[in-house]
């Protein structure tokens, strides 16, 4: 059996739908999707870790990052949400 490296880089497809901040299920799904995008993971069950919610896990993940990386993620999310607002 031979292992061949990929010649083309693979990027994950992601979708961050518009969410209503008053509906807790939508908020949790939003933070779960952000963790999938930015936090290294090997199993979906490890995304939340020991935190009660994906929101808590996301906030703690952001705190663990270097300030530049944290700002880049916040800018990405802000621009994406503005883009969704224009579309909807």
TAMOFEN-V713157 format. One record per helix or strand of 3 or more residues. SS is the DSSP state (helix for helix, strand for strand). FROM is the first residue (numbers start at 1). TO is the last residue. Records with the same first field share a line. If there is no record, write none. Layout:
# TAMOFEN-V713157
SS: FROM-TO / FROM-TO
This chain:
# TAMOFEN-V713157
helix: 24-38 / 45-48 / 54-64 / 67-87
